[in-house]
Amino acid sequence: MDVEILARIQFAFTVAFHYIYPPLTMGLGLMLVLMEGTYLLTGDRLYHRLAHFWTRIFAVIFSIGTATGIVMEFEFGTNWATYSRFVGDIFGSALAAEGIFAFMLEAGFLSLLLFGWDKVGKKTHFFATCMVCLGSHFSAIWIVIVNSWMQTPAGYHLELFQNGVSSTLPSDYILRVADIGHVRAVVDHFWAMIFNPSAMQRLCHVIFGTWLAGSFLVMSVSAYYLIRGRHRRFAEASMKVAILLGAATSIFQSISADITARGVVQHQPIKLAAMEGVYHTVPYTPMNLFGFVDAAQQKVYSIQVPGLLSLLAFHNPKKPVLGLDQLPSDEFLAARHPGKSQAELAALRPQYWPKVQGVFQTYHIMIIFGSMVFGIAFFSLFLWWKGWLFRTDSFLIRLWLLVLVFSVLFPQICNQAGWFTAEMGRQPWIVYNILKTSEALSKKVSSDQVLASLFLFFAIYSLLFFAFLYLLNRKIQHGPDDPEEDPEPPVDQGHDFLYQLVVGTDSSRASS
């Protein structure tokens, strides 16, 4: 298999696996701040129990996330050395800032968070909790900023280094294959690089996604305890905090999604066309709810809402969204392929498109599961408001709690699908409209080496994942340290597992 494909598969696999954990630590970190802050305000020891228990879960997730994140830094040097050299001046300052503001902040206060319970003052411990939460967010801030720079580069110029002499290239210079290894991006304006056109939009979108991941984890475990009749006061309090955060964040995420999509319309129209399968530029551009892309025939078979994409993109249902038949522009293609005729440029155009089927499907998976997350949060809020959510004697409520148990997967699916949409939609560029992914590879790495390391990563990450599930399950089964308020009744092992969860095994549980 081609070394580029293997290197991309390896990086996608390691990033996707790692990206399970940082959203949980960020979201759960905010939950800890809310719980411990409530304890400080009210003096209610129940919220002390909440924060103490969820800190243990946080520690398990944080440790796995840290271990899996280190690998990607080495991959930049082994598989993507050309790319690392090209962006070294850009990424160096940002990643150094991550080390100073994120890792040092987390490392400095993490031990106090984990082991300082009842050993330091309440306010001191709360301050440590806030710093760990802030540190995890700082890590995401710098990672998203440098990734956003790859999507919308700004605040830089290109420098040519050859024969020991450096020279600044014109701002409209087009990187050619012969330049690879001799040209790099150099920071002109640090703050323009930091606040590149897509950075703040994408940062908000990512952070809100992490808050949803953390709140739905708490909702899931709390629902499990309620179904099993264990730790009822603890579970109800945890559920309430999680529902409030989840519902509020769902609103913020919806607003953020609209703003982010408008940024894509402005700065990456090819990505937008791929996300919605828009091959042809037409007025009243429809939005595809879901469907299938026929790349060979350049058609999409789907359920459509006429004019909705134009309305969302421009607030004007008549204005057409540019299709792939006009993207990239003739001027863009002519500058990179001088001397080509219009027909030849049209034939070259598809080389600058991402894989439309993959981008289309991951984008719509994100939309579908994002809508489910929104609906689950607000329906749970409605049930709580009506006083029905904790009536576990009701079969329908127990069924809804079972939905909440599995809903922990939905924000994770959204986050993963959104990340894949953003990264695949940028292709064939690794730095948008500047450096192609095929040109960013290391020159000395073979496909056999990448394939062998991919198998090793798969084996090691599988072990880490099962260890994570084992430890997480062990913490959840153990529960809070305080004695049970509602001891779990004996379970008939002969019953079906889902039947036990939904219906229960003892009618007396209803009275508890």
C-alpha positions as CSV (number, residue, x, y, z in Angstrom):
1,M,0.0,0.0,0.0
2,D,1.1,3.6,-0.7
3,V,3.2,5.1,2.2
4,E,1.0,8.3,2.1
5,I,-2.2,6.3,2.6
6,L,-0.6,4.2,5.4
7,A,0.8,7.3,7.2
8,R,-2.6,9.0,7.0
9,I,-4.4,5.9,8.3
10,Q,-1.9,5.6,11.2
11,F,-2.2,9.3,12.2
12,A,-6.0,9.1,11.9
13,F,-6.1,6.0,14.1
14,T,-3.9,7.4,16.8
15,V,-5.6,10.8,16.8
16,A,-9.1,9.3,16.8
17,F,-8.2,7.0,19.7
18,H,-6.6,9.9,21.7
19,Y,-9.6,12.1,21.0
20,I,-11.8,9.9,23.1
21,Y,-10.2,11.1,26.3
22,P,-9.4,14.9,26.2
23,P,-13.1,15.8,25.6
24,L,-14.0,13.7,28.6
25,T,-11.3,15.3,30.8
26,M,-12.3,18.8,29.7
27,G,-16.0,18.3,30.2
28,L,-15.6,16.3,33.4
29,G,-13.2,19.0,34.7
30,L,-15.9,21.6,34.3
31,M,-18.3,19.3,36.1
32,L,-15.9,19.0,39.0
33,V,-15.7,22.8,39.2
34,L,-19.5,23.1,39.2
35,M,-19.9,20.4,41.8
36,E,-17.2,21.5,44.2
37,G,-18.3,25.1,43.7
38,T,-21.8,24.2,44.8
39,Y,-20.4,22.5,47.8
40,L,-18.5,25.7,48.8
41,L,-21.6,27.8,48.3
42,T,-24.1,25.5,50.0
43,G,-22.0,23.5,52.5
44,D,-24.0,20.4,51.4
45,R,-21.7,17.4,51.8
46,L,-23.6,15.6,49.1
47,Y,-21.8,17.8,46.5
48,H,-18.5,17.0,48.2
49,R,-19.3,13.3,47.6
50,L,-20.1,14.1,43.9
51,A,-16.8,15.9,43.3
52,H,-14.8,13.3,45.2
53,F,-16.2,10.4,43.2
54,W,-16.0,12.1,39.8
55,T,-12.4,13.1,40.5
56,R,-11.5,9.4,40.5
57,I,-13.1,8.9,37.1
58,F,-11.3,12.0,35.9
59,A,-7.9,10.5,37.0
60,V,-8.5,7.3,35.0
61,I,-9.4,9.2,31.9
62,F,-6.6,11.8,32.2
63,S,-3.9,9.1,32.6
64,I,-5.0,7.3,29.4
65,G,-5.4,10.5,27.5
66,T,-1.9,11.7,28.4
67,A,-0.3,8.3,27.4
68,T,-2.0,8.3,24.0
69,G,-1.3,11.9,23.2
70,I,2.5,11.6,23.4
71,V,2.6,9.3,20.4
72,M,1.4,11.9,17.9
73,E,4.3,14.2,18.5
74,F,6.7,11.4,17.5
75,E,4.7,10.7,14.3
76,F,5.3,14.3,13.2
77,G,9.0,13.6,13.2
78,T,8.9,10.1,11.8
79,N,6.2,10.1,9.1
80,W,5.7,13.8,8.5
81,A,9.2,15.3,8.7
82,T,8.8,17.5,5.7
83,Y,5.6,19.0,7.1
84,S,7.2,19.5,10.5
85,R,10.1,21.4,8.9
86,F,7.7,23.6,6.9
87,V,5.5,24.6,9.9
88,G,8.1,24.4,12.6
89,D,8.3,28.2,13.1
90,I,4.5,28.4,13.3
91,F,3.9,25.4,15.5
92,G,7.0,25.9,17.7
93,S,5.7,28.9,19.6
94,A,2.1,27.6,19.9
95,L,3.1,24.1,21.2
96,A,5.6,25.7,23.6
97,A,2.8,27.8,24.9
98,E,0.8,24.6,25.4
99,G,3.6,23.1,27.4
100,I,3.8,26.2,29.6
101,F,0.1,27.0,30.1
102,A,-1.4,23.6,29.8
103,F,0.8,20.8,30.9
104,M,2.6,22.7,33.7
105,L,-0.7,24.0,35.0
106,E,-2.3,20.6,35.0
107,A,0.8,18.8,36.4
108,G,1.3,21.5,39.1
109,F,-2.2,21.1,40.6
110,L,-3.3,17.6,39.6
111,S,-1.8,15.9,42.7
112,L,-3.5,18.4,44.9
113,L,-6.8,17.7,43.2
114,L,-6.4,13.9,43.5
115,F,-4.8,13.6,47.0
116,G,-5.6,16.9,48.7
117,W,-9.2,16.0,49.8
118,D,-9.6,17.0,53.5
119,K,-5.8,17.6,53.7
120,V,-5.9,21.2,52.5
121,G,-8.5,23.9,52.9
122,K,-11.8,23.7,50.9
123,K,-10.9,26.9,49.0
124,T,-7.4,25.7,48.2
125,H,-8.7,22.4,46.9
126,F,-11.3,24.2,44.8
127,F,-8.6,26.5,43.4
128,A,-6.6,23.4,42.4
129,T,-9.7,21.9,40.7
130,C,-10.2,25.1,38.7
131,M,-6.5,25.2,37.6
132,V,-6.7,21.6,36.4
133,C,-9.8,22.3,34.5
134,L,-8.3,25.5,33.0
135,G,-5.1,23.6,32.1
136,S,-7.0,20.9,30.2
137,H,-8.8,23.7,28.3
138,F,-5.5,25.5,27.6
139,S,-4.2,22.3,25.9
140,A,-7.2,22.3,23.6
141,I,-6.9,26.0,22.9
142,W,-3.4,25.7,21.5
143,I,-4.0,22.5,19.6
144,V,-7.1,23.9,17.9
145,I,-5.3,27.1,17.1
146,V,-2.5,25.4,15.2
147,N,-4.9,23.1,13.5
148,S,-7.0,26.1,12.5
149,W,-3.9,27.7,11.1
150,M,-3.7,24.7,8.8
151,Q,-7.2,25.3,7.7
152,T,-7.0,29.1,7.3
153,P,-3.3,30.2,7.3
154,A,-2.6,33.8,8.4
155,G,0.2,36.0,9.9
156,Y,3.1,34.3,8.1
157,H,5.3,34.6,5.0
158,L,7.3,32.0,3.1
159,E,11.0,31.9,3.2
160,L,13.4,30.1,0.8
161,F,16.5,28.6,2.4
162,Q,19.1,27.6,-0.2
163,N,22.9,27.4,-0.1
164,G,23.0,29.0,3.3
165,V,21.0,32.0,2.1
166,S,17.4,32.9,3.0
167,S,15.1,35.1,1.0
168,T,11.5,36.1,1.5
169,L,9.1,34.9,-1.2
170,P,6.2,37.0,-2.6
171,S,2.9,36.7,-0.8
172,D,1.3,35.2,-3.9
173,Y,4.1,32.7,-4.4
174,I,2.9,29.2,-5.3
175,L,4.8,26.4,-3.7
176,R,6.2,23.9,-6.2
177,V,7.5,20.4,-5.8
178,A,11.1,21.5,-6.3
179,D,10.7,23.9,-3.3
180,I,9.9,21.1,-0.9
181,G,12.6,21.0,1.7
182,H,13.8,24.5,1.0
183,V,10.8,26.6,1.9
184,R,9.2,27.0,5.2
185,A,6.4,29.2,6.8
186,V,7.7,31.9,9.2
187,V,5.6,33.9,11.6
188,D,5.1,37.6,10.7
189,H,2.5,38.5,13.2
190,F,2.0,36.2,16.2
191,W,-1.4,37.4,17.1
192,A,-2.6,37.2,13.5
193,M,-1.4,33.6,13.5
194,I,-3.2,32.9,16.8
195,F,-6.4,34.6,15.7
196,N,-6.5,33.2,12.2
197,P,-9.9,33.4,10.5
198,S,-11.2,30.1,11.7
199,A,-9.5,29.8,15.1
200,M,-12.1,31.2,17.5
201,Q,-15.0,29.7,15.7
202,R,-13.5,26.2,15.7
203,L,-12.3,26.6,19.3
204,C,-15.7,27.3,20.6
205,H,-17.2,24.5,18.6
206,V,-14.6,22.0,20.0
207,I,-14.9,23.2,23.6
208,F,-18.7,23.0,23.6
209,G,-18.4,19.4,22.2
210,T,-16.1,18.5,25.2
211,W,-18.6,19.9,27.7
212,L,-21.3,17.7,26.1
213,A,-19.0,14.7,26.3
214,G,-18.4,15.3,30.1
215,S,-22.0,16.0,31.0
216,F,-23.3,13.0,29.1
217,L,-20.8,10.7,30.9
218,V,-22.2,11.9,34.2
219,M,-25.8,11.5,33.0
220,S,-25.0,8.0,31.8
221,V,-23.5,6.7,35.1
222,S,-26.2,8.5,37.1
223,A,-28.9,6.8,35.0
224,Y,-27.2,3.5,35.6
225,Y,-27.3,4.0,39.4
226,L,-31.0,5.1,39.3
227,I,-32.0,2.0,37.3
228,R,-30.1,-0.3,39.7
229,G,-31.6,1.6,42.7
230,R,-28.1,2.5,44.0
231,H,-26.8,5.8,45.4
232,R,-30.1,7.5,44.7
233,R,-29.4,10.9,46.3
234,F,-25.9,10.9,44.7
235,A,-27.2,9.9,41.3
236,E,-30.1,12.5,41.3
237,A,-27.7,15.3,42.3
238,S,-25.2,14.3,39.6
239,M,-27.9,14.0,37.0
240,K,-29.3,17.4,37.7
241,V,-25.9,19.1,37.4
242,A,-25.2,17.2,34.1
243,I,-28.6,18.0,32.6
244,L,-28.2,21.7,33.3
245,L,-24.8,21.8,31.7
246,G,-25.8,19.6,28.8
247,A,-28.9,21.6,28.0
248,A,-27.2,24.9,28.2
249,T,-24.2,23.7,26.2
250,S,-26.6,22.3,23.5
251,I,-27.8,25.8,22.9
252,F,-24.3,27.2,22.8
253,Q,-23.2,24.4,20.4
254,S,-26.1,25.1,18.0
255,I,-25.1,28.8,17.8
256,S,-21.5,27.8,17.4
257,A,-22.3,25.3,14.7
258,D,-24.0,28.1,12.6
259,I,-21.1,30.5,13.0
260,T,-18.6,27.8,12.2
261,A,-20.5,26.8,9.1
262,R,-20.5,30.4,7.9
263,G,-16.8,30.5,8.3
264,V,-16.5,27.4,6.1
265,V,-18.7,29.1,3.5
266,Q,-16.4,32.1,3.5
267,H,-13.0,30.5,3.7
268,Q,-13.3,26.8,2.5
269,P,-16.2,26.6,0.0
270,I,-14.8,23.3,-1.4
271,K,-15.2,21.8,2.0
272,L,-18.8,23.1,2.3
273,A,-19.7,21.7,-1.2
274,A,-18.3,18.3,-0.2
275,M,-20.1,18.3,3.2
276,E,-23.4,18.7,1.4
277,G,-22.6,16.9,-1.9
278,V,-23.1,20.1,-4.0
279,Y,-21.7,19.2,-7.4
280,H,-23.6,21.7,-9.4
281,T,-24.2,25.4,-8.7
282,V,-27.9,26.0,-8.6
283,P,-30.2,28.7,-7.0
284,Y,-32.3,27.6,-4.1
285,T,-29.5,25.1,-3.2
286,P,-31.1,22.3,-1.2
287,M,-29.8,20.8,2.0
288,N,-29.4,17.0,2.0
289,L,-30.7,15.5,5.3
290,F,-29.1,12.1,4.6
291,G,-28.3,10.0,1.6
292,F,-25.6,8.5,-0.7
293,V,-23.1,10.2,-3.0
294,D,-22.5,8.7,-6.4
295,A,-19.0,10.2,-7.1
296,A,-18.8,8.7,-10.6
297,Q,-22.0,10.3,-11.7
298,Q,-21.5,13.4,-9.5
299,K,-25.0,13.0,-8.0
300,V,-26.4,12.7,-4.5
301,Y,-29.4,10.5,-3.8
302,S,-31.0,11.9,-0.6
303,I,-33.9,13.5,1.0
304,Q,-33.6,17.2,0.4
305,V,-35.1,20.5,1.7
306,P,-35.0,22.9,-1.3
307,G,-33.3,26.3,-0.6
308,L,-32.4,25.4,3.0
309,L,-28.6,25.3,2.4
310,S,-28.7,28.7,0.7
311,L,-30.8,30.1,3.5
312,L,-28.4,28.8,6.2
313,A,-25.3,29.9,4.3
314,F,-26.4,33.4,3.2
315,H,-29.8,34.1,4.8
316,N,-31.0,34.2,1.3
317,P,-32.7,31.0,-0.2
318,K,-32.2,32.2,-3.8
319,K,-28.4,32.8,-3.6
320,P,-26.7,29.7,-4.9
321,V,-24.0,27.9,-3.0
322,L,-21.0,27.3,-5.2
323,G,-20.8,23.7,-6.4
324,L,-17.8,21.6,-7.1
325,D,-18.2,22.3,-10.8
326,Q,-16.8,25.8,-10.1
327,L,-14.4,25.0,-7.4
328,P,-11.5,25.7,-7.2
329,S,-11.8,28.7,-9.5
330,D,-10.3,28.9,-13.0
331,E,-7.9,31.6,-11.7
332,F,-6.7,29.3,-9.0
333,L,-6.1,26.4,-11.4
334,A,-4.5,28.6,-14.1
335,A,-2.0,30.0,-11.6
336,R,-0.9,26.4,-10.6
337,H,-1.1,25.0,-14.1
338,P,0.1,27.8,-16.5
339,G,-0.5,27.3,-20.2
340,K,-3.4,24.8,-19.8
341,S,-6.6,25.3,-21.8
342,Q,-10.0,25.7,-20.2
343,A,-10.9,22.1,-20.9
344,E,-7.6,20.9,-19.4
345,L,-8.2,23.0,-16.3
346,A,-11.7,21.5,-16.0
347,A,-10.2,18.0,-16.1
348,L,-7.7,18.9,-13.4
349,R,-10.4,20.4,-11.1
350,P,-11.4,17.1,-9.4
351,Q,-7.8,16.7,-8.2
352,Y,-8.4,19.5,-5.7
353,W,-11.6,18.0,-4.3
354,P,-11.6,15.9,-1.1
355,K,-13.3,12.5,-1.1
356,V,-16.9,13.7,-1.2
357,Q,-18.5,10.5,0.0
358,G,-16.4,10.4,3.1
359,V,-16.9,14.1,4.0
360,F,-20.6,13.9,3.2
361,Q,-21.2,10.9,5.4
362,T,-19.2,12.0,8.4
363,Y,-20.7,15.5,8.3
364,H,-24.3,14.1,8.3
365,I,-23.4,11.6,11.1
366,M,-22.3,14.6,13.2
367,I,-25.6,16.5,12.4
368,I,-27.8,13.5,13.2
369,F,-26.1,12.6,16.5
370,G,-25.8,16.3,17.4
371,S,-29.5,16.6,17.0
372,M,-30.0,13.6,19.2
373,V,-27.8,15.0,21.9
374,F,-29.8,18.3,21.8
375,G,-33.1,16.4,22.0
376,I,-32.0,14.1,24.8
377,A,-30.7,17.0,27.0
378,F,-33.9,19.0,26.7
379,F,-36.3,16.0,27.0
380,S,-34.4,15.0,30.2
381,L,-34.8,18.6,31.4
382,F,-38.5,18.5,30.6
383,L,-38.9,15.2,32.6
384,W,-37.0,16.7,35.5
385,W,-39.2,19.9,35.4
386,K,-42.4,17.8,35.4
387,G,-41.1,15.7,38.4
388,W,-41.0,12.4,36.4
389,L,-37.3,11.8,35.7
390,F,-36.6,10.1,39.0
391,R,-39.8,8.0,39.3
392,T,-38.0,4.7,38.6
393,D,-41.2,2.8,39.4
394,S,-42.4,3.7,35.9
395,F,-41.4,1.4,33.1
396,L,-41.2,4.3,30.6
397,I,-38.9,6.3,32.8
398,R,-36.7,3.3,33.3
399,L,-36.6,2.9,29.6
400,W,-35.6,6.5,29.2
401,L,-32.9,6.1,31.8
402,L,-31.6,3.2,29.7
403,V,-31.4,5.5,26.7
404,L,-29.4,7.9,28.9
405,V,-27.0,5.0,29.9
406,F,-26.0,4.5,26.2
407,S,-26.2,8.2,25.3
408,V,-22.7,8.7,26.5
409,L,-21.6,7.5,23.1
410,F,-23.5,10.2,21.2
411,P,-21.3,13.2,21.9
412,Q,-18.2,11.0,21.3
413,I,-19.6,10.1,17.8
414,C,-20.3,13.8,17.2
415,N,-16.8,14.8,18.1
416,Q,-15.1,12.1,16.1
417,A,-17.3,12.7,13.0
418,G,-16.8,16.5,13.2
419,W,-13.0,16.1,13.4
420,F,-13.0,13.7,10.5
421,T,-15.2,16.1,8.5
422,A,-12.8,19.0,9.2
423,E,-9.7,17.1,8.3
424,M,-10.9,15.1,5.3
425,G,-12.6,18.2,3.9
426,R,-9.3,20.0,3.8
427,Q,-7.7,17.5,1.5
428,P,-5.7,17.3,-0.7
429,W,-4.0,20.1,1.4
430,I,-2.3,19.6,4.7
431,V,-1.9,23.4,4.9
432,Y,-4.8,24.8,2.9
433,N,-3.9,26.0,-0.6
434,I,-0.2,26.0,0.2
435,L,1.2,22.5,1.0
436,K,-0.3,19.2,-0.2
437,T,-0.5,16.2,2.0
438,S,1.4,14.1,-0.5
439,E,4.3,16.6,-0.3
440,A,4.5,16.6,3.5
441,L,5.7,13.0,4.0
442,S,9.1,12.0,5.3
443,K,11.5,11.0,2.5
444,K,13.1,8.0,4.3
445,V,10.1,6.2,5.7
446,S,8.9,3.1,3.9
447,S,5.4,1.6,3.7
448,D,6.6,-1.5,5.5
449,Q,7.8,0.5,8.4
450,V,4.5,2.5,8.7
451,L,2.4,-0.7,8.4
452,A,4.4,-2.5,11.1
453,S,4.1,0.4,13.5
454,L,0.4,0.7,12.7
455,F,-0.1,-3.0,13.8
456,L,1.9,-2.3,17.0
457,F,-0.1,0.8,17.8
458,F,-3.3,-1.1,17.2
459,A,-2.2,-3.9,19.6
460,I,-1.0,-1.4,22.3
461,Y,-4.1,0.8,22.0
462,S,-6.4,-2.2,22.2
463,L,-4.8,-3.1,25.5
464,L,-5.0,0.5,26.8
465,F,-8.7,0.6,25.8
466,F,-9.6,-2.6,27.6
467,A,-7.6,-1.4,30.6
468,F,-9.6,1.9,30.5
469,L,-12.9,0.1,30.3
470,Y,-11.9,-2.3,33.2
471,L,-10.8,0.5,35.5
472,L,-13.8,2.7,34.6
473,N,-16.2,-0.1,35.3
474,R,-14.5,-0.9,38.5
475,K,-14.8,2.7,39.7
476,I,-18.4,2.9,38.7
477,Q,-19.3,-0.4,40.4
478,H,-17.6,0.6,43.5
479,G,-19.4,3.9,43.6
480,P,-19.0,6.7,46.2
481,D,-17.3,5.9,49.5
482,D,-20.3,6.8,51.7
483,P,-22.6,3.9,52.7
484,E,-25.5,3.1,50.4
485,E,-28.7,5.0,51.1
486,D,-30.6,2.5,48.9
487,P,-28.9,-0.9,49.0
488,E,-29.1,-2.8,45.7
489,P,-31.6,-5.7,45.9
490,P,-30.4,-9.1,44.8
491,V,-30.4,-9.7,41.1
492,D,-31.8,-12.9,39.5
493,Q,-28.9,-14.0,37.3
494,G,-31.3,-15.9,35.1
495,H,-33.0,-12.8,33.7
496,D,-31.9,-11.0,30.6
497,F,-29.5,-8.1,31.2
498,L,-31.7,-5.5,29.5
499,Y,-34.8,-6.8,31.2
500,Q,-33.0,-6.4,34.6
501,L,-32.0,-2.8,33.8
502,V,-35.4,-1.7,32.5
503,V,-37.9,-3.6,34.6
504,G,-35.8,-4.5,37.7
505,T,-36.0,-7.6,39.7
506,D,-37.8,-6.6,42.8
507,S,-41.1,-4.8,42.9
508,S,-40.2,-3.4,46.2
509,R,-37.6,-1.1,44.5
510,A,-40.4,1.1,43.4
511,S,-41.1,2.1,47.0
512,S,-37.4,3.1,47.5
